[in-house]
Amino acid sequence: MPFNLGPGELLLILLLALIVLGPGKLPEVGSALGRAIREFRQAASDVTSAASGKPAGPAAAPGAGAGASGGADASRPEESASSTTERTGSSGS
């Protein structure tokens, strides 16, 4: 670990967070923290892969781009139909 925290220190930090935030707010804070860490790692990975010239992330997976299907995913026709409707808009309003 980068800060050399042992199990005792982690338990103390969690106990203080429970006292300060309360049991109702603690899961929300933990979820937000996890989301922030995940987004930071993804951004760091994107920057690293862009610098090295390799494609990164799920967008680089086969079939995710505008291939032979013209950008619509054949396995999910309901999504491609709704996205087409959203792009073209409705002329009735």
PDB file of N, CA, C and O in Angstrom:
ATOM      1  N   MET A   1       0.838  -1.179   0.000  1.00  0.00           N
ATOM      2  CA  MET A   1       0.000   0.000   0.000  1.00  0.00           C
ATOM      3  C   MET A   1       0.882   1.240   0.000  1.00  0.00           C
ATOM      4  O   MET A   1       1.965   1.236   0.584  1.00  0.00           O
ATOM      5  N   PRO A   2       0.421   2.293  -0.651  1.00  0.00           N
ATOM      6  CA  PRO A   2       1.276   3.466  -0.762  1.00  0.00           C
ATOM      7  C   PRO A   2       1.481   4.222   0.546  1.00  0.00           C
ATOM      8  O   PRO A   2       2.491   4.909   0.695  1.00  0.00           O
ATOM      9  N   PHE A   3       0.554   4.118   1.500  1.00  0.00           N
ATOM     10  CA  PHE A   3       0.674   4.874   2.737  1.00  0.00           C
ATOM     11  C   PHE A   3       1.058   4.005   3.925  1.00  0.00           C
ATOM     12  O   PHE A   3       1.105   4.500   5.051  1.00  0.00           O
ATOM     13  N   ASN A   4       1.331   2.742   3.708  1.00  0.00           N
ATOM     14  CA  ASN A   4       1.716   1.800   4.751  1.00  0.00           C
ATOM     15  C   ASN A   4       0.716   1.768   5.902  1.00  0.00           C
ATOM     16  O   ASN A   4       1.104   1.830   7.069  1.00  0.00           O
ATOM     17  N   LEU A   5      -0.575   1.671   5.574  1.00  0.00           N
ATOM     18  CA  LEU A   5      -1.616   1.566   6.581  1.00  0.00           C
ATOM     19  C   LEU A   5      -1.872   0.100   6.894  1.00  0.00           C
ATOM     20  O   LEU A   5      -2.065  -0.713   5.990  1.00  0.00           O
ATOM     21  N   GLY A   6      -1.873  -0.223   8.152  1.00  0.00           N
ATOM     22  CA  GLY A   6      -2.158  -1.579   8.566  1.00  0.00           C
ATOM     23  C   GLY A   6      -3.636  -1.751   8.871  1.00  0.00           C
ATOM     24  O   GLY A   6      -4.416  -0.810   8.728  1.00  0.00           O
ATOM     25  N   PRO A   7      -4.024  -2.950   9.290  1.00  0.00           N
ATOM     26  CA  PRO A   7      -5.435  -3.195   9.587  1.00  0.00           C
ATOM     27  C   PRO A   7      -5.957  -2.349  10.750  1.00  0.00           C
ATOM     28  O   PRO A   7      -7.123  -1.956  10.743  1.00  0.00           O
ATOM     29  N   GLY A   8      -5.124  -2.065  11.737  1.00  0.00           N
ATOM     30  CA  GLY A   8      -5.546  -1.240  12.866  1.00  0.00           C
ATOM     31  C   GLY A   8      -5.868   0.183  12.450  1.00  0.00           C
ATOM     32  O   GLY A   8      -6.863   0.759  12.891  1.00  0.00           O
ATOM     33  N   GLU A   9      -5.018   0.749  11.595  1.00  0.00           N
ATOM     34  CA  GLU A   9      -5.245   2.109  11.130  1.00  0.00           C
ATOM     35  C   GLU A   9      -6.489   2.195  10.261  1.00  0.00           C
ATOM     36  O   GLU A   9      -7.272   3.137  10.383  1.00  0.00           O
ATOM     37  N   LEU A  10      -6.674   1.209   9.381  1.00  0.00           N
ATOM     38  CA  LEU A  10      -7.867   1.196   8.537  1.00  0.00           C
ATOM     39  C   LEU A  10      -9.131   1.076   9.371  1.00  0.00           C
ATOM     40  O   LEU A  10     -10.128   1.737   9.078  1.00  0.00           O
ATOM     41  N   LEU A  11      -9.109   0.251  10.397  1.00  0.00           N
ATOM     42  CA  LEU A  11     -10.264   0.097  11.276  1.00  0.00           C
ATOM     43  C   LEU A  11     -10.559   1.411  12.002  1.00  0.00           C
ATOM     44  O   LEU A  11     -11.721   1.787  12.153  1.00  0.00           O
ATOM     45  N   LEU A  12      -9.540   2.093  12.440  1.00  0.00           N
ATOM     46  CA  LEU A  12      -9.720   3.376  13.110  1.00  0.00           C
ATOM     47  C   LEU A  12     -10.324   4.419  12.169  1.00  0.00           C
ATOM     48  O   LEU A  12     -11.216   5.168  12.568  1.00  0.00           O
ATOM     49  N   ILE A  13      -9.846   4.473  10.927  1.00  0.00           N
ATOM     50  CA  ILE A  13     -10.375   5.413   9.939  1.00  0.00           C
ATOM     51  C   ILE A  13     -11.843   5.106   9.645  1.00  0.00           C
ATOM     52  O   ILE A  13     -12.665   6.020   9.577  1.00  0.00           O
ATOM     53  N   LEU A  14     -12.173   3.835   9.473  1.00  0.00           N
ATOM     54  CA  LEU A  14     -13.559   3.463   9.209  1.00  0.00           C
ATOM     55  C   LEU A  14     -14.463   3.773  10.395  1.00  0.00           C
ATOM     56  O   LEU A  14     -15.600   4.204  10.206  1.00  0.00           O
ATOM     57  N   LEU A  15     -13.977   3.564  11.602  1.00  0.00           N
ATOM     58  CA  LEU A  15     -14.748   3.871  12.798  1.00  0.00           C
ATOM     59  C   LEU A  15     -14.997   5.378  12.911  1.00  0.00           C
ATOM     60  O   LEU A  15     -16.107   5.796  13.244  1.00  0.00           O
ATOM     61  N   LEU A  16     -13.982   6.193  12.639  1.00  0.00           N
ATOM     62  CA  LEU A  16     -14.150   7.643  12.667  1.00  0.00           C
ATOM     63  C   LEU A  16     -15.130   8.111  11.587  1.00  0.00           C
ATOM     64  O   LEU A  16     -15.945   9.004  11.824  1.00  0.00           O
ATOM     65  N   ALA A  17     -15.044   7.504  10.405  1.00  0.00           N
ATOM     66  CA  ALA A  17     -15.974   7.866   9.332  1.00  0.00           C
ATOM     67  C   ALA A  17     -17.399   7.502   9.716  1.00  0.00           C
ATOM     68  O   ALA A  17     -18.328   8.254   9.420  1.00  0.00           O
ATOM     69  N   LEU A  18     -17.586   6.369  10.367  1.00  0.00           N
ATOM     70  CA  LEU A  18     -18.914   5.959  10.816  1.00  0.00           C
ATOM     71  C   LEU A  18     -19.467   6.936  11.852  1.00  0.00           C
ATOM     72  O   LEU A  18     -20.652   7.270  11.822  1.00  0.00           O
ATOM     73  N   ILE A  19     -18.615   7.392  12.764  1.00  0.00           N
ATOM     74  CA  ILE A  19     -19.050   8.337  13.792  1.00  0.00           C
ATOM     75  C   ILE A  19     -19.392   9.693  13.170  1.00  0.00           C
ATOM     76  O   ILE A  19     -20.412  10.292  13.510  1.00  0.00           O
ATOM     77  N   VAL A  20     -18.541  10.177  12.261  1.00  0.00           N
ATOM     78  CA  VAL A  20     -18.733  11.498  11.685  1.00  0.00           C
ATOM     79  C   VAL A  20     -19.917  11.521  10.708  1.00  0.00           C
ATOM     80  O   VAL A  20     -20.747  12.428  10.761  1.00  0.00           O
ATOM     81  N   LEU A  21     -19.993  10.536   9.829  1.00  0.00           N
ATOM     82  CA  LEU A  21     -21.018  10.549   8.783  1.00  0.00           C
ATOM     83  C   LEU A  21     -22.316   9.878   9.196  1.00  0.00           C
ATOM     84  O   LEU A  21     -23.385  10.250   8.711  1.00  0.00           O
ATOM     85  N   GLY A  22     -22.242   8.916  10.065  1.00  0.00           N
ATOM     86  CA  GLY A  22     -23.434   8.185  10.469  1.00  0.00           C
ATOM     87  C   GLY A  22     -23.671   6.989   9.568  1.00  0.00           C
ATOM     88  O   GLY A  22     -23.172   6.944   8.443  1.00  0.00           O
ATOM     89  N   PRO A  23     -24.433   6.016  10.059  1.00  0.00           N
ATOM     90  CA  PRO A  23     -24.634   4.784   9.296  1.00  0.00           C
ATOM     91  C   PRO A  23     -25.491   4.971   8.047  1.00  0.00           C
ATOM     92  O   PRO A  23     -25.410   4.153   7.130  1.00  0.00           O
ATOM     93  N   GLY A  24     -26.304   6.015   7.981  1.00  0.00           N
ATOM     94  CA  GLY A  24     -27.147   6.227   6.809  1.00  0.00           C
ATOM     95  C   GLY A  24     -26.393   6.811   5.632  1.00  0.00           C
ATOM     96  O   GLY A  24     -26.693   6.488   4.483  1.00  0.00           O
ATOM     97  N   LYS A  25     -25.433   7.653   5.897  1.00  0.00           N
ATOM     98  CA  LYS A  25     -24.704   8.368   4.852  1.00  0.00           C
ATOM     99  C   LYS A  25     -23.447   7.631   4.396  1.00  0.00           C
ATOM    100  O   LYS A  25     -22.954   7.876   3.295  1.00  0.00           O
ATOM    101  N   LEU A  26     -22.927   6.736   5.226  1.00  0.00           N
ATOM    102  CA  LEU A  26     -21.662   6.060   4.926  1.00  0.00           C
ATOM    103  C   LEU A  26     -21.704   5.248   3.622  1.00  0.00           C
ATOM    104  O   LEU A  26     -20.750   5.338   2.849  1.00  0.00           O
ATOM    105  N   PRO A  27     -22.758   4.459   3.331  1.00  0.00           N
ATOM    106  CA  PRO A  27     -22.782   3.725   2.052  1.00  0.00           C
ATOM    107  C   PRO A  27     -22.786   4.644   0.831  1.00  0.00           C
ATOM    108  O   PRO A  27     -22.174   4.327  -0.189  1.00  0.00           O
ATOM    109  N   GLU A  28     -23.471   5.779   0.934  1.00  0.00           N
ATOM    110  CA  GLU A  28     -23.494   6.724  -0.180  1.00  0.00           C
ATOM    111  C   GLU A  28     -22.108   7.296  -0.436  1.00  0.00           C
ATOM    112  O   GLU A  28     -21.683   7.421  -1.585  1.00  0.00           O
ATOM    113  N   VAL A  29     -21.414   7.638   0.624  1.00  0.00           N
ATOM    114  CA  VAL A  29     -20.063   8.198   0.493  1.00  0.00           C
ATOM    115  C   VAL A  29     -19.114   7.145  -0.079  1.00  0.00           C
ATOM    116  O   VAL A  29     -18.285   7.451  -0.936  1.00  0.00           O
ATOM    117  N   GLY A  30     -19.237   5.914   0.393  1.00  0.00           N
ATOM    118  CA  GLY A  30     -18.394   4.833  -0.127  1.00  0.00           C
ATOM    119  C   GLY A  30     -18.645   4.575  -1.602  1.00  0.00           C
ATOM    120  O   GLY A  30     -17.708   4.347  -2.367  1.00  0.00           O
ATOM    121  N   SER A  31     -19.901   4.611  -1.998  1.00  0.00           N
ATOM    122  CA  SER A  31     -20.248   4.410  -3.402  1.00  0.00           C
ATOM    123  C   SER A  31     -19.687   5.530  -4.272  1.00  0.00           C
ATOM    124  O   SER A  31     -19.136   5.272  -5.342  1.00  0.00           O
ATOM    125  N   ALA A  32     -19.824   6.750  -3.821  1.00  0.00           N
ATOM    126  CA  ALA A  32     -19.298   7.891  -4.576  1.00  0.00           C
ATOM    127  C   ALA A  32     -17.777   7.828  -4.678  1.00  0.00           C
ATOM    128  O   ALA A  32     -17.206   8.138  -5.724  1.00  0.00           O
ATOM    129  N   LEU A  33     -17.131   7.428  -3.596  1.00  0.00           N
ATOM    130  CA  LEU A  33     -15.674   7.303  -3.611  1.00  0.00           C
ATOM    131  C   LEU A  33     -15.225   6.212  -4.584  1.00  0.00           C
ATOM    132  O   LEU A  33     -14.262   6.393  -5.329  1.00  0.00           O
ATOM    133  N   GLY A  34     -15.920   5.096  -4.571  1.00  0.00           N
ATOM    134  CA  GLY A  34     -15.605   4.007  -5.499  1.00  0.00           C
ATOM    135  C   GLY A  34     -15.784   4.417  -6.949  1.00  0.00           C
ATOM    136  O   GLY A  34     -14.967   4.077  -7.805  1.00  0.00           O
ATOM    137  N   ARG A  35     -16.863   5.154  -7.224  1.00  0.00           N
ATOM    138  CA  ARG A  35     -17.107   5.646  -8.575  1.00  0.00           C
ATOM    139  C   ARG A  35     -16.004   6.604  -9.015  1.00  0.00           C
ATOM    140  O   ARG A  35     -15.541   6.545 -10.153  1.00  0.00           O
ATOM    141  N   ALA A  36     -15.590   7.480  -8.113  1.00  0.00           N
ATOM    142  CA  ALA A  36     -14.539   8.447  -8.438  1.00  0.00           C
ATOM    143  C   ALA A  36     -13.207   7.737  -8.724  1.00  0.00           C
ATOM    144  O   ALA A  36     -12.494   8.103  -9.657  1.00  0.00           O
ATOM    145  N   ILE A  37     -12.884   6.740  -7.932  1.00  0.00           N
ATOM    146  CA  ILE A  37     -11.646   5.989  -8.158  1.00  0.00           C
ATOM    147  C   ILE A  37     -11.701   5.249  -9.487  1.00  0.00           C
ATOM    148  O   ILE A  37     -10.717   5.222 -10.226  1.00  0.00           O
ATOM    149  N   ARG A  38     -12.856   4.642  -9.796  1.00  0.00           N
ATOM    150  CA  ARG A  38     -13.030   3.919 -11.059  1.00  0.00           C
ATOM    151  C   ARG A  38     -12.868   4.866 -12.249  1.00  0.00           C
ATOM    152  O   ARG A  38     -12.190   4.526 -13.218  1.00  0.00           O
ATOM    153  N   GLU A  39     -13.480   6.047 -12.185  1.00  0.00           N
ATOM    154  CA  GLU A  39     -13.359   7.016 -13.273  1.00  0.00           C
ATOM    155  C   GLU A  39     -11.919   7.511 -13.419  1.00  0.00           C
ATOM    156  O   GLU A  39     -11.439   7.708 -14.535  1.00  0.00           O
ATOM    157  N   PHE A  40     -11.235   7.710 -12.296  1.00  0.00           N
ATOM    158  CA  PHE A  40      -9.835   8.150 -12.352  1.00  0.00           C
ATOM    159  C   PHE A  40      -8.964   7.088 -13.008  1.00  0.00           C
ATOM    160  O   PHE A  40      -8.117   7.411 -13.841  1.00  0.00           O
ATOM    161  N   ARG A  41      -9.164   5.829 -12.643  1.00  0.00           N
ATOM    162  CA  ARG A  41      -8.376   4.749 -13.246  1.00  0.00           C
ATOM    163  C   ARG A  41      -8.646   4.645 -14.741  1.00  0.00           C
ATOM    164  O   ARG A  41      -7.722   4.434 -15.526  1.00  0.00           O
ATOM    165  N   GLN A  42      -9.927   4.795 -15.145  1.00  0.00           N
ATOM    166  CA  GLN A  42     -10.261   4.739 -16.557  1.00  0.00           C
ATOM    167  C   GLN A  42      -9.619   5.885 -17.317  1.00  0.00           C
ATOM    168  O   GLN A  42      -9.105   5.688 -18.417  1.00  0.00           O
ATOM    169  N   ALA A  43      -9.643   7.079 -16.743  1.00  0.00           N
ATOM    170  CA  ALA A  43      -9.024   8.229 -17.399  1.00  0.00           C
ATOM    171  C   ALA A  43      -7.513   8.043 -17.508  1.00  0.00           C
ATOM    172  O   ALA A  43      -6.920   8.356 -18.540  1.00  0.00           O
ATOM    173  N   ALA A  44      -6.898   7.539 -16.456  1.00  0.00           N
ATOM    174  CA  ALA A  44      -5.459   7.289 -16.494  1.00  0.00           C
ATOM    175  C   ALA A  44      -5.120   6.236 -17.543  1.00  0.00           C
ATOM    176  O   ALA A  44      -4.118   6.355 -18.247  1.00  0.00           O
ATOM    177  N   SER A  45      -5.947   5.216 -17.643  1.00  0.00           N
ATOM    178  CA  SER A  45      -5.738   4.174 -18.644  1.00  0.00           C
ATOM    179  C   SER A  45      -5.895   4.737 -20.053  1.00  0.00           C
ATOM    180  O   SER A  45      -5.126   4.391 -20.950  1.00  0.00           O
ATOM    181  N   ASP A  46      -6.890   5.605 -20.248  1.00  0.00           N
ATOM    182  CA  ASP A  46      -7.096   6.218 -21.559  1.00  0.00           C
ATOM    183  C   ASP A  46      -5.913   7.089 -21.955  1.00  0.00           C
ATOM    184  O   ASP A  46      -5.481   7.066 -23.107  1.00  0.00           O
ATOM    185  N   VAL A  47      -5.390   7.855 -21.005  1.00  0.00           N
ATOM    186  CA  VAL A  47      -4.246   8.715 -21.298  1.00  0.00           C
ATOM    187  C   VAL A  47      -3.017   7.868 -21.630  1.00  0.00           C
ATOM    188  O   VAL A  47      -2.273   8.175 -22.561  1.00  0.00           O
ATOM    189  N   THR A  48      -2.818   6.812 -20.865  1.00  0.00           N
ATOM    190  CA  THR A  48      -1.668   5.933 -21.105  1.00  0.00           C
ATOM    191  C   THR A  48      -1.758   5.267 -22.469  1.00  0.00           C
ATOM    192  O   THR A  48      -0.770   5.205 -23.200  1.00  0.00           O
ATOM    193  N   SER A  49      -2.950   4.764 -22.818  1.00  0.00           N
ATOM    194  CA  SER A  49      -3.104   4.087 -24.100  1.00  0.00           C
ATOM    195  C   SER A  49      -3.032   5.072 -25.261  1.00  0.00           C
ATOM    196  O   SER A  49      -2.540   4.722 -26.334  1.00  0.00           O
ATOM    197  N   ALA A  50      -3.514   6.299 -25.065  1.00  0.00           N
ATOM    198  CA  ALA A  50      -3.419   7.304 -26.123  1.00  0.00           C
ATOM    199  C   ALA A  50      -1.962   7.682 -26.367  1.00  0.00           C
ATOM    200  O   ALA A  50      -1.563   7.930 -27.505  1.00  0.00           O
ATOM    201  N   ALA A  51      -1.179   7.726 -25.315  1.00  0.00           N
ATOM    202  CA  ALA A  51       0.231   8.068 -25.458  1.00  0.00           C
ATOM    203  C   ALA A  51       0.995   6.956 -26.157  1.00  0.00           C
ATOM    204  O   ALA A  51       1.947   7.222 -26.890  1.00  0.00           O
ATOM    205  N   SER A  52       0.585   5.708 -25.936  1.00  0.00           N
ATOM    206  CA  SER A  52       1.287   4.594 -26.561  1.00  0.00           C
ATOM    207  C   SER A  52       0.717   4.250 -27.931  1.00  0.00           C
ATOM    208  O   SER A  52       1.320   3.475 -28.672  1.00  0.00           O
ATOM    209  N   GLY A  53      -0.443   4.818 -28.279  1.00  0.00           N
ATOM    210  CA  GLY A  53      -1.014   4.588 -29.598  1.00  0.00           C
ATOM    211  C   GLY A  53      -1.928   3.389 -29.672  1.00  0.00           C
ATOM    212  O   GLY A  53      -2.395   3.052 -30.760  1.00  0.00           O
ATOM    213  N   LYS A  54      -2.203   2.731 -28.562  1.00  0.00           N
ATOM    214  CA  LYS A  54      -3.098   1.571 -28.554  1.00  0.00           C
ATOM    215  C   LYS A  54      -4.515   2.015 -28.231  1.00  0.00           C
ATOM    216  O   LYS A  54      -4.705   2.920 -27.419  1.00  0.00           O
ATOM    217  N   PRO A  55      -5.520   1.390 -28.857  1.00  0.00           N
ATOM    218  CA  PRO A  55      -6.900   1.692 -28.459  1.00  0.00           C
ATOM    219  C   PRO A  55      -7.193   1.096 -27.096  1.00  0.00           C
ATOM    220  O   PRO A  55      -6.671   0.033 -26.758  1.00  0.00           O
ATOM    221  N   ALA A  56      -8.034   1.776 -26.299  1.00  0.00           N
ATOM    222  CA  ALA A  56      -8.323   1.314 -24.946  1.00  0.00           C
ATOM    223  C   ALA A  56      -9.805   1.318 -24.686  1.00  0.00           C
ATOM    224  O   ALA A  56     -10.578   1.960 -25.398  1.00  0.00           O
ATOM    225  N   GLY A  57     -10.197   0.589 -23.652  1.00  0.00           N
ATOM    226  CA  GLY A  57     -11.573   0.602 -23.173  1.00  0.00           C
ATOM    227  C   GLY A  57     -12.504  -0.257 -23.991  1.00  0.00           C
ATOM    228  O   GLY A  57     -12.088  -0.876 -24.971  1.00  0.00           O
ATOM    229  N   PRO A  58     -13.762  -0.298 -23.595  1.00  0.00           N
ATOM    230  CA  PRO A  58     -14.740  -1.142 -24.269  1.00  0.00           C
ATOM    231  C   PRO A  58     -15.061  -0.660 -25.675  1.00  0.00           C
ATOM    232  O   PRO A  58     -15.546  -1.450 -26.486  1.00  0.00           O
ATOM    233  N   ALA A  59     -14.813   0.598 -25.995  1.00  0.00           N
ATOM    234  CA  ALA A  59     -15.090   1.094 -27.336  1.00  0.00           C
ATOM    235  C   ALA A  59     -14.167   0.464 -28.367  1.00  0.00           C
ATOM    236  O   ALA A  59     -14.487   0.464 -29.556  1.00  0.00           O
ATOM    237  N   ALA A  60     -13.043  -0.066 -27.943  1.00  0.00           N
ATOM    238  CA  ALA A  60     -12.096  -0.674 -28.862  1.00  0.00           C
ATOM    239  C   ALA A  60     -12.384  -2.155 -29.077  1.00  0.00           C
ATOM    240  O   ALA A  60     -11.676  -2.811 -29.840  1.00  0.00           O
ATOM    241  N   ALA A  61     -13.397  -2.689 -28.427  1.00  0.00           N
ATOM    242  CA  ALA A  61     -13.740  -4.103 -28.571  1.00  0.00           C
ATOM    243  C   ALA A  61     -14.265  -4.357 -29.976  1.00  0.00           C
ATOM    244  O   ALA A  61     -14.865  -3.463 -30.574  1.00  0.00           O
ATOM    245  N   PRO A  62     -14.055  -5.558 -30.521  1.00  0.00           N
ATOM    246  CA  PRO A  62     -14.555  -5.878 -31.855  1.00  0.00           C
ATOM    247  C   PRO A  62     -16.074  -5.762 -31.903  1.00  0.00           C
ATOM    248  O   PRO A  62     -16.773  -6.226 -31.002  1.00  0.00           O
ATOM    249  N   GLY A  63     -16.573  -5.141 -32.961  1.00  0.00           N
ATOM    250  CA  GLY A  63     -18.011  -4.996 -33.127  1.00  0.00           C
ATOM    251  C   GLY A  63     -18.587  -3.774 -32.459  1.00  0.00           C
ATOM    252  O   GLY A  63     -19.774  -3.493 -32.622  1.00  0.00           O
ATOM    253  N   ALA A  64     -17.785  -3.034 -31.708  1.00  0.00           N
ATOM    254  CA  ALA A  64     -18.302  -1.871 -31.005  1.00  0.00           C
ATOM    255  C   ALA A  64     -18.292  -0.622 -31.882  1.00  0.00           C
ATOM    256  O   ALA A  64     -19.010   0.338 -31.606  1.00  0.00           O
ATOM    257  N   GLY A  65     -17.486  -0.635 -32.927  1.00  0.00           N
ATOM    258  CA  GLY A  65     -17.395   0.532 -33.792  1.00  0.00           C
ATOM    259  C   GLY A  65     -18.404   0.470 -34.919  1.00  0.00           C
ATOM    260  O   GLY A  65     -19.297  -0.378 -34.920  1.00  0.00           O
ATOM    261  N   ALA A  66     -18.260   1.371 -35.878  1.00  0.00           N
ATOM    262  CA  ALA A  66     -19.156   1.402 -37.028  1.00  0.00           C
ATOM    263  C   ALA A  66     -18.607   0.477 -38.088  1.00  0.00           C
ATOM    264  O   ALA A  66     -18.006   0.930 -39.062  1.00  0.00           O
ATOM    265  N   GLY A  67     -18.803  -0.790 -37.911  1.00  0.00           N
ATOM    266  CA  GLY A  67     -18.309  -1.804 -38.838  1.00  0.00           C
ATOM    267  C   GLY A  67     -19.306  -2.057 -39.946  1.00  0.00           C
ATOM    268  O   GLY A  67     -19.920  -1.123 -40.463  1.00  0.00           O
ATOM    269  N   ALA A  68     -19.470  -3.314 -40.314  1.00  0.00           N
ATOM    270  CA  ALA A  68     -20.356  -3.699 -41.394  1.00  0.00           C
ATOM    271  C   ALA A  68     -21.811  -3.431 -41.058  1.00  0.00           C
ATOM    272  O   ALA A  68     -22.636  -3.313 -41.963  1.00  0.00           O
ATOM    273  N   SER A  69     -22.143  -3.333 -39.793  1.00  0.00           N
ATOM    274  CA  SER A  69     -23.534  -3.115 -39.404  1.00  0.00           C
ATOM    275  C   SER A  69     -23.914  -1.642 -39.469  1.00  0.00           C
ATOM    276  O   SER A  69     -25.065  -1.300 -39.198  1.00  0.00           O
ATOM    277  N   GLY A  70     -22.994  -0.770 -39.817  1.00  0.00           N
ATOM    278  CA  GLY A  70     -23.297   0.641 -39.928  1.00  0.00           C
ATOM    279  C   GLY A  70     -23.451   1.335 -38.593  1.00  0.00           C
ATOM    280  O   GLY A  70     -24.084   2.388 -38.515  1.00  0.00           O
ATOM    281  N   GLY A  71     -22.882   0.763 -37.535  1.00  0.00           N
ATOM    282  CA  GLY A  71     -22.941   1.391 -36.231  1.00  0.00           C
ATOM    283  C   GLY A  71     -24.034   0.831 -35.346  1.00  0.00           C
ATOM    284  O   GLY A  71     -23.997   1.051 -34.135  1.00  0.00           O
ATOM    285  N   ALA A  72     -25.001   0.121 -35.888  1.00  0.00           N
ATOM    286  CA  ALA A  72     -26.078  -0.457 -35.080  1.00  0.00           C
ATOM    287  C   ALA A  72     -25.677  -1.846 -34.649  1.00  0.00           C
ATOM    288  O   ALA A  72     -25.162  -2.624 -35.452  1.00  0.00           O
ATOM    289  N   ASP A  73     -25.903  -2.161 -33.414  1.00  0.00           N
ATOM    290  CA  ASP A  73     -25.589  -3.472 -32.878  1.00  0.00           C
ATOM    291  C   ASP A  73     -26.735  -4.417 -33.195  1.00  0.00           C
ATOM    292  O   ASP A  73     -27.857  -4.207 -32.735  1.00  0.00           O
ATOM    293  N   ALA A  74     -26.465  -5.458 -33.977  1.00  0.00           N
ATOM    294  CA  ALA A  74     -27.512  -6.375 -34.418  1.00  0.00           C
ATOM    295  C   ALA A  74     -28.077  -7.205 -33.276  1.00  0.00           C
ATOM    296  O   ALA A  74     -29.197  -7.705 -33.373  1.00  0.00           O
ATOM    297  N   SER A  75     -27.312  -7.360 -32.185  1.00  0.00           N
ATOM    298  CA  SER A  75     -27.811  -8.166 -31.075  1.00  0.00           C
ATOM    299  C   SER A  75     -28.811  -7.411 -30.221  1.00  0.00           C
ATOM    300  O   SER A  75     -29.501  -8.025 -29.407  1.00  0.00           O
ATOM    301  N   ARG A  76     -28.912  -6.097 -30.379  1.00  0.00           N
ATOM    302  CA  ARG A  76     -29.851  -5.286 -29.596  1.00  0.00           C
ATOM    303  C   ARG A  76     -30.638  -4.359 -30.519  1.00  0.00           C
ATOM    304  O   ARG A  76     -30.370  -3.159 -30.562  1.00  0.00           O
ATOM    305  N   PRO A  77     -31.589  -4.894 -31.247  1.00  0.00           N
ATOM    306  CA  PRO A  77     -32.311  -4.050 -32.203  1.00  0.00           C
ATOM    307  C   PRO A  77     -33.152  -2.966 -31.553  1.00  0.00           C
ATOM    308  O   PRO A  77     -33.359  -1.911 -32.153  1.00  0.00           O
ATOM    309  N   GLU A  78     -33.648  -3.203 -30.324  1.00  0.00           N
ATOM    310  CA  GLU A  78     -34.472  -2.181 -29.687  1.00  0.00           C
ATOM    311  C   GLU A  78     -33.670  -0.934 -29.370  1.00  0.00           C
ATOM    312  O   GLU A  78     -34.210   0.171 -29.422  1.00  0.00           O
ATOM    313  N   GLU A  79     -32.387  -1.084 -29.040  1.00  0.00           N
ATOM    314  CA  GLU A  79     -31.566   0.085 -28.755  1.00  0.00           C
ATOM    315  C   GLU A  79     -31.240   0.849 -30.029  1.00  0.00           C
ATOM    316  O   GLU A  79     -31.274   2.080 -30.043  1.00  0.00           O
ATOM    317  N   SER A  80     -30.922   0.120 -31.106  1.00  0.00           N
ATOM    318  CA  SER A  80     -30.565   0.815 -32.330  1.00  0.00           C
ATOM    319  C   SER A  80     -31.774   1.537 -32.907  1.00  0.00           C
ATOM    320  O   SER A  80     -31.623   2.606 -33.499  1.00  0.00           O
ATOM    321  N   ALA A  81     -32.968   0.979 -32.749  1.00  0.00           N
ATOM    322  CA  ALA A  81     -34.165   1.651 -33.248  1.00  0.00           C
ATOM    323  C   ALA A  81     -34.450   2.908 -32.440  1.00  0.00           C
ATOM    324  O   ALA A  81     -34.811   3.937 -33.011  1.00  0.00           O
ATOM    325  N   SER A  82     -34.294   2.843 -31.125  1.00  0.00           N
ATOM    326  CA  SER A  82     -34.572   4.021 -30.310  1.00  0.00           C
ATOM    327  C   SER A  82     -33.517   5.092 -30.533  1.00  0.00           C
ATOM    328  O   SER A  82     -33.843   6.279 -30.524  1.00  0.00           O
ATOM    329  N   SER A  83     -32.260   4.705 -30.732  1.00  0.00           N
ATOM    330  CA  SER A  83     -31.234   5.711 -30.955  1.00  0.00           C
ATOM    331  C   SER A  83     -31.423   6.372 -32.313  1.00  0.00           C
ATOM    332  O   SER A  83     -31.115   7.554 -32.467  1.00  0.00           O
ATOM    333  N   THR A  84     -31.925   5.632 -33.303  1.00  0.00           N
ATOM    334  CA  THR A  84     -32.202   6.220 -34.605  1.00  0.00           C
ATOM    335  C   THR A  84     -33.329   7.237 -34.478  1.00  0.00           C
ATOM    336  O   THR A  84     -33.277   8.309 -35.081  1.00  0.00           O
ATOM    337  N   THR A  85     -34.346   6.896 -33.692  1.00  0.00           N
ATOM    338  CA  THR A  85     -35.463   7.812 -33.477  1.00  0.00           C
ATOM    339  C   THR A  85     -34.997   9.068 -32.763  1.00  0.00           C
ATOM    340  O   THR A  85     -35.432  10.171 -33.095  1.00  0.00           O
ATOM    341  N   GLU A  86     -34.110   8.909 -31.779  1.00  0.00           N
ATOM    342  CA  GLU A  86     -33.620  10.065 -31.044  1.00  0.00           C
ATOM    343  C   GLU A  86     -32.790  10.978 -31.936  1.00  0.00           C
ATOM    344  O   GLU A  86     -32.870  12.200 -31.812  1.00  0.00           O
ATOM    345  N   ARG A  87     -31.993  10.401 -32.837  1.00  0.00           N
ATOM    346  CA  ARG A  87     -31.150  11.209 -33.711  1.00  0.00           C
ATOM    347  C   ARG A  87     -31.979  11.980 -34.727  1.00  0.00           C
ATOM    348  O   ARG A  87     -31.698  13.146 -35.004  1.00  0.00           O
ATOM    349  N   THR A  88     -33.013  11.327 -35.290  1.00  0.00           N
ATOM    350  CA  THR A  88     -33.795  11.990 -36.328  1.00  0.00           C
ATOM    351  C   THR A  88     -34.813  12.946 -35.749  1.00  0.00           C
ATOM    352  O   THR A  88     -35.188  13.922 -36.399  1.00  0.00           O
ATOM    353  N   GLY A  89     -35.278  12.675 -34.504  1.00  0.00           N
ATOM    354  CA  GLY A  89     -36.273  13.543 -33.873  1.00  0.00           C
ATOM    355  C   GLY A  89     -37.661  13.233 -34.375  1.00  0.00           C
ATOM    356  O   GLY A  89     -37.838  12.434 -35.295  1.00  0.00           O
ATOM    357  N   SER A  90     -38.630  13.857 -33.778  1.00  0.00           N
ATOM    358  CA  SER A  90     -40.004  13.640 -34.224  1.00  0.00           C
ATOM    359  C   SER A  90     -40.496  14.894 -34.905  1.00  0.00           C
ATOM    360  O   SER A  90     -40.252  16.005 -34.434  1.00  0.00           O
ATOM    361  N   SER A  91     -41.203  14.712 -36.033  1.00  0.00           N
ATOM    362  CA  SER A  91     -41.682  15.863 -36.772  1.00  0.00           C
ATOM    363  C   SER A  91     -43.107  16.239 -36.367  1.00  0.00           C
ATOM    364  O   SER A  91     -43.647  17.218 -36.882  1.00  0.00           O
ATOM    365  N   GLY A  92     -43.737  15.472 -35.441  1.00  0.00           N
ATOM    366  CA  GLY A  92     -45.108  15.744 -35.043  1.00  0.00           C
ATOM    367  C   GLY A  92     -45.232  16.853 -34.026  1.00  0.00           C
ATOM    368  O   GLY A  92     -46.325  17.394 -33.862  1.00  0.00           O
ATOM    369  N   SER A  93     -44.168  17.220 -33.336  1.00  0.00           N
ATOM    370  CA  SER A  93     -44.271  18.240 -32.269  1.00  0.00           C
ATOM    371  C   SER A  93     -43.939  19.600 -32.774  1.00  0.00           C
ATOM    372  O   SER A  93     -43.976  20.567 -32.013  1.00  0.00           O
TER     373      SER A  93
END
